[in-house]
């Protein structure tokens, strides 16, 4: 096939303990999937079904990377999250079957230009540029289900993030409002999921600003550890 311009390179993630790569198709993110975080963002978590936003695929940043502080913001926030990798596609997937569509899991950070997002909310405009900017989706290598099982179906799997060695967010995966299975089922009623899709599963309370020079260290029990540095100005 001839292209008018060179096609973009396929974005992919490393697979832990393997030379294989996992091709990334789309990045879906679940909004306000922890009750305490929904409350700190001024929402009522008891009244709404899950909602989703997206990040561009090439927003992926791999573990150990130093990133630049993004432009047009003075309030960049970290949001530590479980990342679900879809290995088998489908539409209108029943909850009971949903976990069979999962290939593996990773640790991710949903970086957010909070000032841009908040201003867009006030004006009733889309807040894509608050979420879907360059280098806004750090993620570890993926670990297959055969190694890690399904983390949020197990009791009290810890999730936390440190900034410069200080704990900022800390919770457990069993406190997701919508489980991985429920999220996959609901999302697949809106769009057909395909192999290579990622789902960022939402963040606990404690989101806060980071600055140039900061080091973010994220962790989920049994899934992995993520380290991202923000370059000094």
C-alpha positions as CSV (number, residue, x, y, z in Angstrom):
1,X,0.0,0.0,0.0
2,X,1.2,3.5,-0.8
3,X,0.7,6.3,1.7
4,X,0.7,10.0,1.0
5,X,2.9,10.5,4.1
6,X,4.8,7.9,6.1
7,X,2.4,6.2,8.6
8,X,2.9,6.6,12.3
9,X,4.8,4.0,14.1
10,X,2.7,1.4,16.0
11,X,2.7,2.3,19.7
12,X,3.3,-0.6,22.0
13,X,4.1,-1.6,25.5
14,X,6.8,-3.9,26.8
15,X,5.7,-7.3,28.2
16,X,7.4,-8.1,31.5
17,X,9.9,-10.9,31.2
18,X,9.6,-11.2,27.4
19,X,10.9,-9.7,24.2
20,X,7.4,-9.4,22.9
21,X,5.6,-6.1,22.7
22,X,1.8,-5.4,23.2
23,X,0.4,-3.2,20.4
24,X,-1.8,-0.4,21.8
25,X,-5.0,0.4,19.9
26,X,-7.0,2.8,22.1
27,X,-6.7,4.2,25.6
28,X,-10.0,4.5,27.5
29,X,-10.1,6.0,31.0
30,X,-12.8,5.6,33.7
31,X,-13.7,8.8,35.4
32,X,-14.2,9.0,39.2
33,X,-14.1,5.2,39.9
34,X,-13.2,5.7,43.6
35,X,-15.9,7.1,45.9
36,X,-13.5,9.3,48.0
37,X,-11.9,10.7,44.8
38,X,-15.3,11.5,43.3
39,X,-16.2,13.4,46.5
40,X,-12.9,15.4,46.5
41,X,-13.7,16.4,42.9
42,X,-17.1,17.7,43.9
43,X,-19.2,14.8,42.5
44,X,-21.8,12.5,44.0
45,X,-20.5,8.9,43.3
46,X,-23.8,7.3,44.3
47,X,-25.8,8.8,41.5
48,X,-23.9,8.1,38.3
49,X,-23.0,5.2,36.1
50,X,-19.4,4.9,34.8
51,X,-18.2,7.5,32.3
52,X,-15.2,7.5,30.0
53,X,-12.7,9.8,28.3
54,X,-9.9,8.9,26.0
55,X,-6.2,9.7,25.6
56,X,-4.3,9.4,22.3
57,X,-2.3,6.2,21.9
58,X,1.0,8.1,21.5
59,X,0.5,9.6,25.0
60,X,2.0,6.4,26.4
61,X,5.2,6.9,28.4
62,X,7.2,3.8,29.4
63,X,8.6,3.0,32.8
64,X,11.7,4.9,33.8
65,X,11.2,7.8,31.4
66,X,12.0,11.4,32.1
67,X,9.2,13.6,30.7
68,X,8.8,17.3,30.2
69,X,6.4,19.5,32.2
70,X,3.6,20.1,29.7
71,X,2.8,23.6,28.3
72,X,-0.2,25.8,29.2
73,X,-0.6,24.5,32.8
74,X,0.4,25.5,36.3
75,X,-1.4,22.6,38.0
76,X,-0.3,19.2,36.7
77,X,-1.8,16.4,38.8
78,X,-0.9,12.7,39.2
79,X,-3.6,10.0,39.2
80,X,-2.3,6.5,39.9
81,X,-4.4,3.7,38.3
82,X,-4.7,0.1,37.5
83,X,-4.4,-0.5,33.7
84,X,-6.3,-3.3,32.0
85,X,-5.1,-4.6,28.6
86,X,-7.7,-6.2,26.4
87,X,-6.7,-9.3,24.5
88,X,-10.0,-10.5,23.0
89,X,-12.4,-8.0,21.5
90,X,-16.2,-7.9,21.7
91,X,-19.3,-5.8,22.0
92,X,-22.1,-6.0,24.7
93,X,-19.9,-8.3,26.8
94,X,-21.7,-9.9,29.8
95,X,-20.2,-9.1,33.2
96,X,-19.8,-12.9,33.8
97,X,-17.6,-13.2,30.7
98,X,-15.8,-9.9,30.8
99,X,-12.6,-11.1,32.5
100,X,-11.9,-13.6,29.8
101,X,-11.3,-10.7,27.5
102,X,-8.4,-9.4,29.6
103,X,-4.8,-10.1,28.4
104,X,-3.0,-8.5,31.3
105,X,-2.4,-5.6,33.7
106,X,-0.1,-2.8,34.4
107,X,0.4,0.3,36.6
108,X,-0.4,3.6,35.0
109,X,-0.6,7.3,35.8
110,X,-3.3,9.5,34.3
111,X,-1.5,12.9,34.2
112,X,-4.0,15.8,34.2
113,X,-3.7,19.5,33.5
114,X,-6.2,20.3,36.2
115,X,-6.5,24.0,35.5
116,X,-7.3,23.4,31.9
117,X,-9.8,20.7,32.8
118,X,-11.5,22.8,35.5
119,X,-11.8,25.8,33.2
120,X,-13.4,23.6,30.4
121,X,-15.9,22.2,33.0
122,X,-16.9,25.7,34.0
123,X,-17.5,26.7,30.4
124,X,-19.4,23.5,29.6
125,X,-16.7,22.5,27.0
126,X,-15.0,19.2,26.4
127,X,-11.9,18.7,28.6
128,X,-9.8,16.7,26.1
129,X,-6.8,19.0,26.4
130,X,-6.9,18.6,30.2
131,X,-6.4,14.9,29.8
132,X,-5.2,13.9,26.3
133,X,-2.0,15.7,25.9
134,X,1.5,14.5,25.0
135,X,3.2,12.2,27.6
136,X,0.0,12.0,29.7
137,X,-0.2,8.2,30.0
138,X,2.8,6.7,31.8
139,X,2.5,2.9,32.0
140,X,4.7,0.0,33.2
141,X,5.3,-3.1,31.2
142,X,2.3,-5.4,31.0
143,X,2.1,-8.6,33.0
144,X,-0.2,-11.3,31.6
145,X,-3.2,-12.7,33.5
146,X,-1.5,-16.0,33.8
147,X,1.0,-14.4,36.1
148,X,-1.0,-11.9,38.1
149,X,-4.6,-13.1,38.0
150,X,-7.2,-10.4,38.2
151,X,-6.0,-7.9,40.9
152,X,-9.2,-6.1,41.8
153,X,-11.0,-9.4,42.4
154,X,-8.7,-10.1,45.3
155,X,-8.8,-8.6,48.8
156,X,-7.0,-5.4,49.6
157,X,-4.5,-5.2,46.8
158,X,-2.7,-2.0,47.6
159,X,-2.3,0.9,45.2
160,X,-0.2,4.0,46.0
161,X,2.0,6.8,44.5
162,X,4.9,8.6,46.1
163,X,6.2,12.0,45.0
164,X,9.8,12.6,46.0
165,X,9.5,9.7,48.5
166,X,6.3,11.0,50.2
167,X,3.0,9.0,49.9
168,X,0.4,11.1,48.1
169,X,-2.3,8.6,47.2
170,X,-2.9,5.2,48.9
171,X,-5.9,2.9,48.7
172,X,-6.9,-0.7,47.6
173,X,-8.2,-2.0,44.3
174,X,-11.3,-3.6,45.9
175,X,-12.6,0.0,46.5
176,X,-13.3,0.5,42.8
177,X,-16.9,1.6,42.4
178,X,-17.0,-0.4,39.2
179,X,-14.9,-3.5,39.0
180,X,-12.8,-4.5,36.0
181,X,-15.5,-6.9,34.8
182,X,-18.3,-4.3,35.2
183,X,-16.3,-1.6,33.5
184,X,-15.5,-3.9,30.5
185,X,-19.1,-4.9,30.2
186,X,-20.4,-1.3,30.4
187,X,-17.8,0.1,28.0
188,X,-18.4,-2.6,25.5
189,X,-22.1,-1.6,25.4
190,X,-21.0,1.8,24.1
191,X,-18.2,0.7,21.7
192,X,-16.8,-2.5,20.4
193,X,-13.6,-3.4,22.3
194,X,-10.7,-4.7,20.3
195,X,-7.4,-6.5,21.1
196,X,-4.8,-3.8,22.1
197,X,-7.3,-1.5,23.9
198,X,-6.2,-0.3,27.3
199,X,-8.5,0.8,30.1
200,X,-7.2,3.1,32.9
201,X,-9.4,2.1,35.8
202,X,-9.6,5.3,37.9
203,X,-7.7,6.8,40.8
204,X,-8.2,7.0,44.5
205,X,-8.3,10.2,46.5
206,X,-5.3,12.4,47.2
207,X,-4.5,13.7,43.7
208,X,-2.1,16.6,43.9
209,X,0.2,18.8,41.8
210,X,3.7,17.8,40.7
211,X,6.4,20.2,39.5
212,X,9.6,20.1,37.4
213,X,12.2,18.0,39.1
214,X,9.7,15.7,40.9
215,X,10.0,11.9,40.9
216,X,6.7,9.9,40.8
217,X,6.8,6.3,42.0
218,X,3.7,4.3,41.6
219,X,2.9,0.7,42.9
220,X,0.2,-1.9,42.8
221,X,0.7,-5.1,44.7
222,X,1.4,-8.0,42.4
223,X,1.3,-5.9,39.3
224,X,4.4,-3.7,39.3
225,X,6.2,-0.5,40.1
226,X,6.4,2.7,38.0
227,X,8.9,5.5,38.1
228,X,8.6,8.7,36.1
229,X,10.7,11.8,36.5
230,X,9.6,15.3,35.4
231,X,12.6,17.1,33.9
232,X,13.8,20.2,35.6
233,X,12.9,23.5,34.0
